[in-house]
């Protein structure tokens, strides 16, 4: 049997069985999900502005969008793994016109260019963030907001350039940080990849399995598209903690599906190997807010509590019953916490 057929068989078999905590009754769960249509429909991806382009040191074209505003500081939003800048919909709607805001698709994600395998790392994402700051926030104070892998990106930048994370009076540039649903190490990669791979493989993840699937990434992508109902149930299970409108789940599921499995596989080692808790202490020099849902199944609340313990003076915001996509699920609470952070940063 060819490699492609083997991978397709694995994925197809997984779609009929599987998942965490026992067998998922996909039909029943999908019907329940379809019933969550109440309230005003949110039109995700409707807040875009004309793109700016930034070419990185290794030639990757980063897609950047900016909401201009007459404000004393700039917020830079850094999205997570397999997502894109549109995931910040509720934050963008809240801060548009009030605070200058910069959004960008991380390399290999969304509308940005594809990275080489060797540069698909958390450390490289930290360097990309510095380029974004230099190009689009060359002066004035900045607040960094990162979700999931975006938070890890900020931590990588803090390790590489701790001098940036100081009050303006001491020569710093970053005057506030929000770390949302993230960690600085000790992450179980199987948790991160579960919503994006065939379920039978997920329970016993190893580098060998990921590399095998990556070699047949086109077949895996095909199965992911065909098994939409199964994928939406898995996304609902792992991305959210409480019941959310069906449109939220479909939006996140679409972003994940748009990320080629080859990209998923390239970034996999970075989560397994990341160990940067010793560097997060530099964030204690500036206002830092840590936000996480108590039902986060990907970067569990314990990671946020550990970050809080390692960053003296930080603020920990726990969102009851919320999952990994807390920026959508509890967007009101998240935006209120960001308002408080901005006020602290401006005052400092």
DRENBALUM-610239 format. One record per residue: x negated, y, z of N, C-alpha, C in turn; residue in three letters. Coordinates in steps of 0.05 Angstrom, whole numbers, padded with zeros to 5 digits. Layout:
BEGIN
R       nx       ny       nz      cax      cay      caz       cx       cy       cz   voro
R        X        Y        Z        X        Y        Z        X        Y        Z    ALA
...
//
This chain:
BEGIN
R       nx       ny       nz      cax      cay      caz       cx       cy       cz   voro
R   -00017   -00024    00000    00000    00000    00000   -00018    00025    00000    UNK
R   -00011    00044   -00017   -00027    00069   -00018   -00025    00085    00007    UNK
R   -00044    00103    00012   -00044    00120    00035   -00018    00136    00037    UNK
R   -00010    00147    00014    00014    00164    00014    00039    00148    00022    UNK
R    00041    00123    00012    00064    00107    00018    00063    00098    00048    UNK
R    00039    00093    00058    00037    00085    00086    00047    00108    00104    UNK
R    00038    00132    00098    00046    00155    00114    00076    00161    00112    UNK
R    00086    00158    00087    00115    00162    00084    00131    00142    00100    UNK
R    00121    00117    00100    00135    00096    00115    00135    00101    00145    UNK
R    00111    00110    00155    00109    00117    00184    00129    00139    00191    UNK
R    00129    00160    00174    00146    00183    00180    00176    00176    00177    UNK
R    00183    00161    00157    00210    00154    00153    00221    00136    00176    UNK
R    00204    00118    00185    00212    00101    00207    00215    00117    00232    UNK
R    00198    00137    00236    00200    00154    00260    00226    00170    00260    UNK
R    00234    00178    00236    00258    00195    00235    00283    00179    00243    UNK
R    00282    00153    00242    00305    00138    00251    00305    00129    00280    UNK
R    00283    00134    00293    00281    00125    00321    00273    00146    00340    UNK
R    00260    00143    00355    00242    00158    00370    00246    00179    00390    UNK
R    00238    00189    00406    00230    00214    00416    00227    00212    00445    UNK
R    00219    00235    00456    00211    00236    00484    00234    00229    00502    UNK
R    00229    00212    00522    00249    00205    00541    00269    00185    00531    UNK
R    00266    00174    00507    00284    00153    00497    00292    00159    00469    UNK
R    00312    00145    00459    00321    00147    00432    00340    00172    00429    UNK
R    00335    00188    00410    00352    00211    00405    00375    00204    00387    UNK
R    00399    00208    00395    00422    00205    00378    00424    00229    00360    UNK
R    00411    00228    00337    00408    00252    00321    00434    00263    00311    UNK
R    00452    00245    00303    00478    00254    00293    00494    00269    00314    UNK
R    00495    00257    00338    00509    00270    00360    00497    00297    00367    UNK
R    00470    00297    00370    00456    00322    00378    00459    00343    00356    UNK
R    00459    00335    00331    00461    00354    00309    00489    00366    00309    UNK
R    00510    00351    00315    00537    00362    00317    00539    00381    00340    UNK
R    00527    00375    00362    00527    00393    00385    00513    00420    00378    UNK
R    00491    00417    00364    00476    00441    00355    00492    00458    00336    UNK
R    00506    00445    00318    00522    00459    00298    00545    00474    00312    UNK
R    00553    00465    00336    00575    00479    00349    00567    00504    00364    UNK
R    00541    00510    00365    00532    00534    00379    00530    00557    00360    UNK
R    00553    00567    00351    00553    00588    00331    00565    00614    00341    UNK
R    00571    00614    00367    00585    00638    00377    00569    00663    00377    UNK
R    00583    00685    00377    00569    00711    00378    00561    00722    00351    UNK
R    00550    00746    00351    00540    00758    00327    00516    00744    00316    UNK
R    00516    00738    00290    00494    00724    00278    00470    00742    00275    UNK
R    00447    00732    00284    00422    00747    00281    00409    00742    00254    UNK
R    00402    00763    00239    00390    00760    00213    00360    00761    00217    UNK
R    00347    00738    00221    00318    00737    00225    00304    00744    00199    UNK
R    00281    00756    00201    00265    00763    00178    00275    00787    00163    UNK
R    00292    00803    00177    00304    00827    00163    00291    00853    00171    UNK
R    00269    00852    00187    00257    00876    00197    00230    00882    00185    UNK
R    00224    00870    00162    00197    00872    00151    00193    00900    00138    UNK
R    00168    00908    00137    00159    00933    00124    00139    00925    00103    UNK
R    00133    00944    00084    00113    00938    00063    00087    00928    00075    UNK
R    00076    00906    00064    00052    00894    00076    00027    00911    00072    UNK
R    00010    00909    00092   -00017    00919    00090   -00035    00894    00088    UNK
R   -00058    00897    00077   -00076    00873    00074   -00103    00878    00086    UNK
R   -00113    00858    00099   -00139    00859    00112   -00155    00835    00104    UNK
R   -00178    00839    00092   -00195    00817    00084   -00215    00811    00106    UNK
R   -00215    00787    00117   -00233    00780    00139   -00261    00776    00129    UNK
R   -00280    00772    00148   -00308    00768    00141   -00313    00744    00123    UNK
R   -00295    00724    00124   -00298    00701    00107   -00279    00701    00083    UNK
R   -00267    00724    00078   -00251    00728    00053   -00222    00720    00055    UNK
R   -00211    00717    00079   -00183    00710    00082   -00166    00736    00082    UNK
R   -00145    00736    00066   -00127    00759    00064   -00105    00756    00085    UNK
R   -00107    00773    00106   -00087    00773    00127   -00064    00792    00120    UNK
R   -00040    00782    00123   -00015    00797    00119   -00009    00813    00144    UNK
R   -00007    00839    00142   -00003    00857    00165    00021    00875    00159    UNK
R    00037    00880    00180    00059    00899    00178    00058    00918    00202    UNK
R    00065    00943    00198    00063    00963    00219    00089    00978    00221    UNK
R    00099    00981    00245    00122    00999    00251    00110    01024    00263    UNK
R    00110    01045    00249    00098    01070    00259    00117    01084    00278    UNK
R    00106    01098    00297    00121    01114    00317    00103    01134    00329    UNK
R    00115    01156    00339    00099    01176    00353    00097    01168    00382    UNK
R    00076    01153    00388    00072    01142    00415    00042    01144    00422    UNK
R    00036    01145    00448    00008    01147    00456   -00008    01122    00453    UNK
R    00005    01099    00450   -00010    01075    00447    00002    01057    00425    UNK
R   -00012    01035    00419   -00003    01016    00398   -00001    00989    00411    UNK
R    00020    00974    00404    00022    00946    00412    00014    00929    00388    UNK
R   -00002    00909    00393   -00009    00889    00372    00003    00862    00381    UNK
R    00020    00851    00364    00034    00826    00370    00020    00803    00355    UNK
R    00013    00782    00370   -00002    00759    00359    00015    00734    00362    UNK
R    00023    00722    00340    00042    00699    00341    00028    00673    00346    UNK
R    00045    00652    00350    00035    00626    00357    00032    00606    00334    UNK
R    00025    00582    00341    00019    00560    00323    00044    00552    00306    UNK
R    00040    00550    00280    00061    00543    00260    00083    00563    00258    UNK
R    00080    00587    00269    00100    00608    00267    00089    00630    00249    UNK
R    00102    00653    00248    00092    00676    00233    00102    00701    00247    UNK
R    00095    00724    00237    00102    00749    00251    00132    00754    00255    UNK
R    00148    00740    00239    00177    00744    00242    00188    00733    00268    UNK
R    00172    00716    00282    00181    00705    00308    00185    00727    00329    UNK
R    00174    00751    00324    00177    00773    00343    00202    00789    00338    UNK
R    00222    00778    00324    00245    00793    00316    00257    00811    00338    UNK
R    00262    00799    00361    00276    00813    00382    00258    00835    00395    UNK
R    00232    00830    00395    00214    00851    00406    00211    00873    00385    UNK
R    00211    00866    00360    00208    00886    00339    00233    00904    00338    UNK
R    00256    00892    00342    00281    00908    00342    00281    00926    00366    UNK
R    00271    00917    00389    00271    00933    00414    00252    00957    00413    UNK
R    00228    00953    00402    00207    00973    00404    00204    00990    00379    UNK
R    00219    00983    00357    00217    00999    00333    00225    01028    00337    UNK
R    00208    01046    00328    00214    01074    00331    00205    01086    00358    UNK
R    00199    01068    00377    00192    01078    00404    00162    01075    00409    UNK
R    00150    01054    00399    00121    01049    00403    00109    01039    00376    UNK
R    00086    01050    00369    00073    01041    00345    00065    01011    00349    UNK
R    00073    00995    00330    00070    00966    00333    00058    00953    00308    UNK
R    00039    00936    00313    00025    00922    00291    00031    00892    00293    UNK
R    00039    00880    00271    00045    00851    00270    00029    00840    00247    UNK
R    00019    00815    00250    00005    00802    00228    00009    00772    00229    UNK
R    00007    00760    00206    00007    00731    00204   -00022    00721    00208    UNK
R   -00025    00703    00227   -00052    00692    00232   -00061    00676    00207    UNK
R   -00087    00672    00204   -00097    00658    00181   -00084    00631    00178    UNK
R   -00078    00624    00153   -00065    00598    00146   -00035    00597    00154    UNK
R   -00025    00618    00165    00003    00619    00173    00018    00640    00158    UNK
R    00044    00636    00154    00061    00656    00141    00051    00664    00114    UNK
R    00047    00690    00110    00039    00701    00084    00010    00707    00083    UNK
R   -00006    00699    00103   -00035    00703    00102   -00048    00680    00087    UNK
R   -00073    00685    00078   -00087    00665    00063   -00096    00641    00079    UNK
R   -00102    00619    00065   -00110    00594    00078   -00139    00595    00086    UNK
R   -00145    00586    00110   -00172    00585    00120   -00186    00560    00111    UNK
R   -00213    00561    00111   -00229    00537    00108   -00226    00520    00133    UNK
R   -00232    00495    00131   -00229    00477    00154   -00247    00486    00177    UNK
R   -00272    00494    00171   -00291    00501    00192   -00283    00526    00207    UNK
R   -00268    00544    00195   -00260    00569    00208   -00231    00568    00219    UNK
R   -00219    00545    00219   -00193    00542    00231   -00196    00536    00261    UNK
R   -00205    00556    00276   -00211    00553    00304   -00199    00576    00320    UNK
R   -00196    00571    00346   -00187    00592    00364   -00207    00615    00365    UNK
R   -00233    00609    00366   -00253    00630    00366   -00252    00648    00342    UNK
R   -00247    00636    00318   -00245    00652    00294   -00220    00670    00295    UNK
R   -00199    00659    00307   -00175    00676    00311   -00180    00700    00328    UNK
R   -00197    00697    00348   -00206    00719    00365   -00221    00740    00348    UNK
R   -00238    00731    00330   -00253    00749    00313   -00234    00763    00294    UNK
R   -00214    00749    00284   -00195    00761    00266   -00180    00784    00280    UNK
R   -00173    00779    00305   -00158    00799    00321   -00175    00824    00324    UNK
R   -00201    00821    00328   -00219    00845    00329   -00218    00860    00303    UNK
R   -00218    00846    00280   -00217    00859    00254   -00191    00875    00251    UNK
R   -00169    00863    00261   -00143    00877    00260   -00144    00903    00276    UNK
R   -00156    00901    00300   -00159    00925    00317   -00176    00946    00303    UNK
R   -00198    00938    00292   -00216    00957    00279   -00203    00971    00255    UNK
R   -00187    00955    00240   -00175    00966    00216   -00150    00982    00221    UNK
R   -00134    00974    00240   -00108    00987    00243   -00103    01001    00269    UNK
R   -00122    00998    00288   -00120    01013    00313   -00149    01023    00319    UNK
R   -00160    01039    00302   -00188    01047    00305   -00193    01065    00329    UNK
R   -00172    01077    00339   -00175    01095    00362   -00149    01094    00378    UNK
R   -00151    01103    00403   -00127    01104    00420   -00124    01077    00435    UNK
R   -00108    01078    00457   -00104    01054    00473   -00087    01033    00459    UNK
R   -00092    01008    00465   -00076    00986    00453   -00068    00966    00474    UNK
R   -00044    00955    00471   -00034    00933    00487   -00032    00909    00470    UNK
R   -00043    00887    00478   -00042    00862    00463   -00020    00843    00475    UNK
R   -00003    00832    00457    00018    00814    00466    00015    00788    00449    UNK
R    00010    00766    00463    00006    00741    00449    00024    00719    00459    UNK
R    00035    00704    00440    00052    00681    00447    00038    00655    00439    UNK
R    00036    00636    00457    00025    00610    00452   -00003    00612    00441    UNK
R   -00008    00603    00416   -00035    00606    00404   -00043    00635    00403    UNK
R   -00024    00653    00401   -00031    00682    00401   -00043    00690    00427    UNK
R   -00033    00679    00450   -00045    00685    00476   -00074    00674    00477    UNK
R   -00078    00650    00466   -00105    00638    00465   -00123    00656    00448    UNK
R   -00112    00668    00427   -00128    00686    00411   -00138    00710    00427    UNK
R   -00121    00720    00444   -00128    00743    00461   -00150    00734    00481    UNK
R   -00147    00711    00492   -00167    00701    00511   -00193    00697    00497    UNK
R   -00193    00687    00472   -00218    00684    00457   -00231    00711    00453    UNK
R   -00216    00732    00447   -00227    00759    00443   -00238    00769    00470    UNK
R   -00225    00763    00492   -00235    00772    00518   -00262    00758    00524    UNK
R   -00265    00733    00516   -00291    00720    00520   -00312    00733    00503    UNK
R   -00306    00739    00478   -00325    00749    00459   -00332    00778    00464    UNK
R   -00313    00794    00473   -00317    00823    00477   -00304    00833    00503    UNK
R   -00314    00825    00526   -00302    00833    00551   -00302    00863    00555    UNK
R   -00320    00877    00541   -00322    00906    00544   -00298    00921    00534    UNK
R   -00282    00907    00517   -00258    00920    00506   -00236    00922    00527    UNK
R   -00236    00904    00547   -00214    00902    00566   -00220    00918    00591    UNK
R   -00221    00944    00587   -00226    00962    00610   -00209    00987    00606    UNK
R   -00204    01002    00627   -00190    01028    00624   -00205    01046    00604    UNK
R   -00190    01064    00591   -00203    01082    00572   -00225    01098    00585    UNK
R   -00221    01106    00611   -00241    01122    00625   -00268    01107    00628    UNK
R   -00267    01081    00625   -00291    01065    00627   -00301    01055    00600    UNK
R   -00289    01066    00579   -00298    01059    00552   -00284    01035    00539    UNK
R   -00262    01026    00551   -00247    01004    00540   -00228    01013    00518    UNK
R   -00216    00993    00505   -00196    00999    00484   -00169    00986    00491    UNK
R   -00171    00961    00502   -00146    00947    00509   -00138    00954    00537    UNK
R   -00115    00966    00540   -00106    00976    00567   -00084    00960    00579    UNK
R   -00075    00939    00565   -00055    00921    00575   -00053    00896    00559    UNK
R   -00045    00874    00572   -00043    00848    00558   -00019    00833    00569    UNK
R   -00004    00820    00550    00017    00802    00557    00010    00774    00546    UNK
R    00009    00754    00563    00004    00727    00555    00030    00711    00558    UNK
R    00042    00702    00536    00068    00690    00537    00067    00661    00529    UNK
R    00077    00643    00546    00078    00614    00539    00052    00604    00528    UNK
R    00031    00608    00544    00004    00602    00534   -00013    00590    00556    UNK
R   -00039    00587    00549   -00058    00576    00568   -00086    00584    00559    UNK
R   -00106    00577    00576   -00134    00581    00568   -00149    00554    00568    UNK
R   -00134    00532    00569   -00147    00506    00568   -00130    00485    00582    UNK
R   -00140    00460    00580   -00127    00438    00593   -00100    00430    00580    UNK
R   -00098    00435    00554   -00072    00430    00540   -00072    00402    00528    UNK
R   -00050    00389    00531   -00046    00362    00519   -00037    00367    00490    UNK
R   -00054    00362    00470   -00047    00368    00442   -00022    00353    00433    UNK
R   -00016    00329    00444    00008    00315    00435    00033    00331    00440    UNK
R    00033    00347    00462    00056    00364    00468    00060    00385    00446    UNK
R    00038    00396    00437    00039    00418    00418    00048    00408    00391    UNK
R    00039    00384    00383    00044    00374    00356    00070    00359    00354    UNK
R    00083    00352    00376    00106    00335    00375    00128    00345    00356    UNK
R    00135    00371    00356    00156    00380    00338    00149    00379    00309    UNK
R    00123    00374    00302    00115    00377    00274    00105    00351    00261    UNK
R    00106    00329    00275    00096    00304    00264    00116    00282    00268    UNK
R    00114    00260    00253    00131    00237    00258    00129    00228    00287    UNK
R    00152    00223    00299    00153    00218    00328    00138    00193    00337    UNK
R    00137    00172    00321    00122    00148    00329    00093    00154    00332    UNK
R    00083    00172    00316    00055    00179    00318    00050    00197    00342    UNK
R    00069    00214    00349    00065    00234    00370    00059    00223    00396    UNK
R    00071    00200    00404    00067    00189    00430    00039    00179    00435    UNK
R    00025    00172    00413   -00002    00161    00416   -00022    00177    00400    UNK
R   -00019    00203    00401   -00037    00220    00385   -00066    00216    00390    UNK
R   -00082    00215    00368   -00111    00214    00370   -00121    00227    00345    UNK
R   -00147    00235    00346   -00159    00248    00323   -00156    00231    00298    UNK
R   -00159    00205    00301   -00157    00187    00278   -00130    00189    00265    UNK
R   -00109    00189    00281   -00082    00190    00270   -00077    00216    00256    UNK
R   -00086    00238    00268   -00082    00264    00255   -00098    00266    00229    UNK
R   -00122    00256    00228   -00138    00256    00204   -00125    00239    00182    UNK
R   -00114    00216    00190   -00100    00199    00170   -00076    00213    00159    UNK
R   -00060    00226    00176   -00037    00240    00166   -00045    00264    00149    UNK
R   -00067    00277    00156   -00076    00301    00141   -00084    00293    00112    UNK
R   -00096    00269    00110   -00104    00260    00083   -00080    00257    00065    UNK
R   -00057    00250    00076   -00033    00248    00061   -00013    00270    00067    UNK
R   -00024    00294    00071   -00007    00316    00081    00017    00323    00063    UNK
R    00014    00318    00037    00036    00324    00019    00060    00306    00024    UNK
R    00054    00280    00030    00075    00261    00037    00088    00268    00063    UNK
R    00072    00276    00083    00083    00284    00109    00101    00308    00105    UNK
R    00092    00328    00090    00109    00352    00085    00135    00345    00072    UNK
R    00134    00326    00053    00159    00317    00040    00178    00305    00059    UNK
R    00169    00288    00076    00186    00275    00096    00197    00295    00115    UNK
R    00181    00315    00123    00190    00335    00142    00213    00351    00130    UNK
R    00212    00356    00103    00233    00371    00090    00259    00354    00088    UNK
R    00256    00329    00081    00279    00311    00077    00293    00307    00104    UNK
R    00277    00303    00125    00289    00296    00151    00297    00321    00167    UNK
R    00312    00340    00154    00318    00365    00167    00334    00362    00192    UNK
R    00354    00345    00192    00371    00342    00215    00355    00332    00239    UNK
R    00338    00312    00234    00321    00301    00255    00303    00323    00265    UNK
R    00291    00338    00247    00271    00359    00254    00285    00381    00271    UNK
R    00309    00388    00264    00322    00409    00279    00329    00401    00307    UNK
R    00335    00375    00311    00340    00365    00338    00314    00365    00354    UNK
R    00292    00357    00342    00267    00357    00356    00258    00386    00363    UNK
R    00262    00404    00344    00256    00432    00349    00272    00443    00372    UNK
R    00298    00437    00373    00315    00446    00394    00305    00435    00421    UNK
R    00296    00410    00421    00287    00397    00446    00262    00409    00456    UNK
R    00243    00414    00438    00216    00423    00447    00212    00453    00448    UNK
R    00226    00468    00431    00222    00497    00430    00239    00512    00450    UNK
R    00261    00500    00458    00280    00515    00476    00286    00498    00501    UNK
R    00292    00512    00522    00299    00499    00547    00329    00497    00552    UNK
R    00342    00519    00545    00371    00521    00549    00385    00520    00522    UNK
R    00411    00521    00522    00426    00521    00497    00424    00549    00484    UNK
R    00416    00549    00459    00414    00574    00443    00431    00571    00418    UNK
R    00438    00593    00405    00453    00591    00380    00439    00574    00359    UNK
R    00454    00561    00342    00442    00544    00322    00423    00559    00304    UNK
R    00429    00585    00299    00412    00601    00281    00384    00604    00292    UNK
R    00381    00605    00319    00354    00607    00331    00338    00582    00324    UNK
R    00351    00559    00327    00337    00533    00322    00329    00531    00293    UNK
R    00348    00538    00275    00343    00536    00246    00320    00554    00238    UNK
R    00319    00578    00250    00297    00597    00244    00270    00586    00252    UNK
R    00268    00576    00276    00242    00565    00285    00235    00540    00269    UNK
R    00255    00523    00264    00250    00499    00248    00240    00506    00220    UNK
R    00251    00527    00208    00242    00535    00181    00213    00545    00182    UNK
R    00206    00561    00203    00178    00570    00205    00159    00547    00207    UNK
R    00166    00527    00224    00149    00504    00227    00147    00488    00201    UNK
R    00169    00485    00187    00169    00470    00162    00153    00483    00141    UNK
R    00151    00510    00142    00136    00525    00122    00106    00523    00126    UNK
R    00098    00513    00149    00069    00510    00155    00060    00483    00145    UNK
R    00043    00482    00124    00034    00456    00114    00021    00439    00135    UNK
R    00025    00413    00133    00014    00395    00154   -00016    00396    00154    UNK
R   -00028    00402    00131   -00057    00405    00130   -00067    00427    00149    UNK
R   -00051    00448    00151   -00058    00470    00170   -00054    00461    00199    UNK
R   -00032    00446    00203   -00027    00435    00230   -00051    00418    00239    UNK
R   -00061    00402    00221   -00083    00384    00228   -00109    00399    00232    UNK
R   -00113    00420    00216   -00138    00435    00219   -00142    00448    00246    UNK
R   -00120    00459    00257   -00122    00472    00283   -00120    00454    00307    UNK
R   -00114    00428    00302   -00110    00409    00324   -00134    00408    00343    UNK
R   -00159    00405    00334   -00181    00402    00353   -00185    00426    00371    UNK
R   -00176    00450    00362   -00179    00474    00379   -00163    00472    00405    UNK
R   -00140    00460    00404   -00124    00458    00429   -00136    00437    00447    UNK
R   -00146    00416    00436   -00158    00394    00453   -00183    00404    00467    UNK
R   -00199    00420    00453   -00226    00428    00463   -00226    00454    00478    UNK
R   -00205    00470    00477   -00205    00496    00490   -00209    00495    00520    UNK
R   -00227    00510    00530   -00232    00512    00559   -00244    00540    00565    UNK
R   -00226    00559    00570   -00234    00587    00573   -00224    00600    00598    UNK
R   -00216    00584    00618   -00205    00596    00642   -00226    00613    00657    UNK
R   -00252    00607    00653   -00272    00622    00667   -00275    00650    00656    UNK
R   -00263    00655    00633   -00266    00682    00621   -00242    00700    00625    UNK
R   -00219    00689    00635   -00195    00706    00637   -00196    00726    00659    UNK
R   -00215    00724    00677   -00217    00743    00699   -00222    00771    00690    UNK
R   -00234    00775    00666   -00239    00802    00657   -00213    00818    00653    UNK
R   -00191    00803    00650   -00165    00817    00646   -00155    00830    00672    UNK
R   -00167    00824    00694   -00159    00836    00720   -00165    00866    00721    UNK
R   -00181    00876    00702   -00188    00905    00702   -00165    00921    00690    UNK
R   -00146    00908    00677   -00124    00923    00664   -00097    00909    00671    UNK
R   -00075    00924    00668   -00049    00911    00673   -00045    00886    00656    UNK
R   -00039    00864    00668   -00035    00839    00653   -00010    00825    00663    UNK
R    00008    00819    00644    00033    00805    00650    00033    00777    00637    UNK
R    00040    00757    00653    00041    00730    00644    00071    00721    00645    UNK
R    00081    00711    00622    00109    00704    00620    00112    00675    00610    UNK
R    00130    00660    00622    00134    00632    00613    00161    00623    00622    UNK
R    00173    00605    00607    00198    00592    00615    00192    00569    00633    UNK
R    00209    00564    00652    00205    00542    00671    00209    00515    00658    UNK
R    00222    00514    00635    00227    00489    00621    00210    00487    00596    UNK
R    00188    00501    00595    00170    00499    00572    00158    00471    00570    UNK
R    00163    00457    00549    00153    00430    00545    00126    00429    00530    UNK
R    00117    00451    00520    00093    00452    00504    00069    00463    00520    UNK
R    00072    00487    00531    00053    00498    00550    00067    00502    00576    UNK
R    00067    00481    00592    00083    00480    00616    00077    00504    00635    UNK
R    00096    00510    00652    00095    00532    00670    00070    00532    00687    UNK
R    00059    00508    00692    00034    00506    00708    00011    00520    00695    UNK
R    00010    00522    00668   -00011    00537    00655   -00009    00566    00662    UNK
R    00015    00577    00662    00019    00606    00668    00012    00611    00697    UNK
R    00020    00593    00714    00013    00597    00743   -00017    00596    00747    UNK
R   -00031    00579    00732   -00060    00578    00735   -00073    00604    00724    UNK
R   -00062    00614    00702   -00072    00640    00691   -00068    00662    00712    UNK
R   -00045    00662    00724   -00039    00682    00745   -00058    00681    00768    UNK
R   -00065    00657    00776   -00084    00653    00798   -00112    00661    00791    UNK
R   -00119    00660    00765   -00146    00667    00756   -00149    00696    00748    UNK
R   -00126    00711    00747   -00127    00739    00739   -00117    00756    00762    UNK
R   -00134    00764    00780   -00124    00780    00804   -00109    00805    00795    UNK
R   -00087    00809    00809   -00070    00833    00803   -00051    00829    00780    UNK
R   -00051    00806    00767   -00032    00802    00745   -00004    00798    00755    UNK
R    00015    00801    00737    00043    00797    00743    00053    00772    00729    UNK
R    00066    00754    00744    00077    00730    00733    00107    00732    00731    UNK
R    00118    00728    00707    00147    00729    00703    00155    00701    00694    UNK
R    00171    00687    00711    00181    00661    00705    00210    00663    00696    UNK
R    00216    00652    00673    00243    00654    00662    00258    00627    00666    UNK
R    00276    00627    00685    00290    00601    00692    00303    00588    00668    UNK
R    00298    00562    00665    00310    00544    00645    00303    00551    00617    UNK
R    00285    00570    00612    00277    00576    00585    00254    00558    00576    UNK
R    00252    00554    00550    00231    00537    00538    00208    00553    00526    UNK
R    00194    00540    00507    00170    00552    00495    00176    00578    00480    UNK
R    00199    00579    00466    00206    00602    00450    00221    00623    00468    UNK
R    00209    00628    00491    00221    00647    00510    00225    00674    00498    UNK
R    00208    00682    00478    00210    00708    00466    00236    00711    00451    UNK
R    00249    00689    00444    00276    00690    00432    00297    00683    00452    UNK
R    00293    00662    00467    00313    00651    00485    00319    00670    00508    UNK
R    00299    00684    00518    00303    00704    00540    00292    00730    00531    UNK
R    00299    00739    00507    00286    00763    00496    00292    00788    00513    UNK
R    00315    00789    00526    00321    00812    00543    00302    00813    00567    UNK
R    00297    00791    00579    00279    00790    00602    00250    00795    00593    UNK
R    00242    00784    00571    00215    00788    00560    00211    00817    00553    UNK
R    00230    00829    00540    00227    00858    00532    00226    00876    00557    UNK
R    00241    00869    00577    00241    00885    00602    00213    00883    00615    UNK
R    00201    00859    00614    00174    00855    00626    00154    00871    00609    UNK
R    00157    00871    00583    00139    00887    00566    00142    00917    00571    UNK
R    00167    00926    00576    00171    00954    00583    00155    00961    00608    UNK
R    00157    00944    00628    00142    00949    00652    00112    00949    00647    UNK
R    00103    00931    00630    00074    00930    00624    00065    00956    00610    UNK
R    00081    00966    00591    00074    00990    00577    00073    01014    00596    UNK
R    00092    01014    00615    00093    01036    00634    00067    01035    00652    UNK
R    00059    01011    00660    00035    01009    00676    00010    01017    00660    UNK
R    00010    01009    00634   -00013    01015    00617   -00016    01045    00613    UNK
R    00007    01058    00608    00007    01087    00603   -00002    01102    00629    UNK
R    00008    01092    00651    00001    01105    00676   -00029    01101    00683    UNK
R   -00039    01078    00677   -00067    01072    00682   -00085    01089    00664    UNK
//
